[in-house]
Amino acid sequence: MGACAGTETAALWGVLLISSYLVLFVKFYRDTYITSKRGRAGIKAKKSHYRSAHDPSGTLSDGSK
């Protein structure tokens, strides 16, 4: 091989570091953009519960003031 300023150990650490970025990106992508239908329904249910419990008209979700 040709002459290089870095060592093989440094190159291996670099490959490991960049590979870990790839793994973290794939995990982020799956968690953010690939959700099951059940996961989306759970998010919508939480939002609607929050809206009904915190109604700006001043009434509580059970109809009392």
Backbone torsions as a table, in degrees:
resi	resn	phi	psi	omega
1	MET	NA	166.8	-179.3
2	GLY	-79.0	169.5	179.2
3	ALA	-75.5	138.6	-178.7
4	CYS	-139.1	146.0	-177.9
5	ALA	-73.7	-27.5	-177.8
6	GLY	-90.7	167.2	178.5
7	THR	-99.2	166.0	177.9
8	GLU	-64.5	-35.2	178.8
9	THR	-62.7	-43.6	178.5
10	ALA	-64.0	-38.0	178.1
11	ALA	-65.1	-41.6	178.1
12	LEU	-63.5	-43.4	177.2
13	TRP	-61.9	-38.6	177.5
14	GLY	-63.3	-43.3	177.8
15	VAL	-63.3	-42.8	178.1
16	LEU	-62.5	-41.4	-179.8
17	LEU	-64.2	-48.3	-179.7
18	ILE	-66.9	-36.1	177.0
19	SER	-64.5	-36.8	178.6
20	SER	-66.7	-34.6	175.2
21	TYR	-62.4	-40.9	178.6
22	LEU	-63.0	-45.0	179.4
23	VAL	-61.8	-44.3	179.7
24	LEU	-64.6	-39.1	178.3
25	PHE	-65.0	-44.3	179.6
26	VAL	-62.6	-40.7	177.5
27	LYS	-63.3	-44.5	178.1
28	PHE	-61.0	-44.3	-179.8
29	TYR	-61.3	-46.9	-179.9
30	ARG	-64.1	-43.1	-179.4
31	ASP	-67.2	-33.4	-174.7
32	THR	-88.2	-46.3	-169.5
33	TYR	-106.0	-18.8	-179.8
34	ILE	-113.7	95.2	178.4
35	THR	-120.5	151.6	178.2
36	SER	-77.8	164.7	178.4
37	LYS	-62.3	-36.6	178.2
38	ARG	-62.8	-39.2	179.2
39	GLY	-64.2	-41.4	179.1
40	ARG	-67.9	-39.7	179.2
41	ALA	-63.7	-38.0	178.5
42	GLY	-63.9	-37.8	178.7
43	ILE	-67.7	-44.5	179.1
44	LYS	-63.1	-39.8	-179.7
45	ALA	-64.1	-40.2	179.0
46	LYS	-64.7	-41.9	179.9
47	LYS	-64.6	-43.8	-178.8
48	SER	-68.1	-35.0	177.0
49	HIS	-64.7	-41.7	179.5
50	TYR	-63.5	-43.4	-179.8
51	ARG	-63.4	-43.4	-177.6
52	SER	-70.7	-33.9	-179.3
53	ALA	-76.1	-24.0	-177.6
54	HIS	-119.7	53.6	-178.6
55	ASP	-68.9	126.6	-177.4
56	PRO	-68.3	-11.1	179.8
57	SER	-74.6	-11.1	178.3
58	GLY	98.1	-8.0	177.8
59	THR	-90.4	145.9	177.5
60	LEU	-81.9	169.7	-176.3
61	SER	-64.8	-20.3	178.6
62	ASP	-89.9	2.5	176.2
63	GLY	97.1	-12.7	-179.1
64	SER	-84.2	166.3	179.2
65	LYS	-99.7	NA	NA
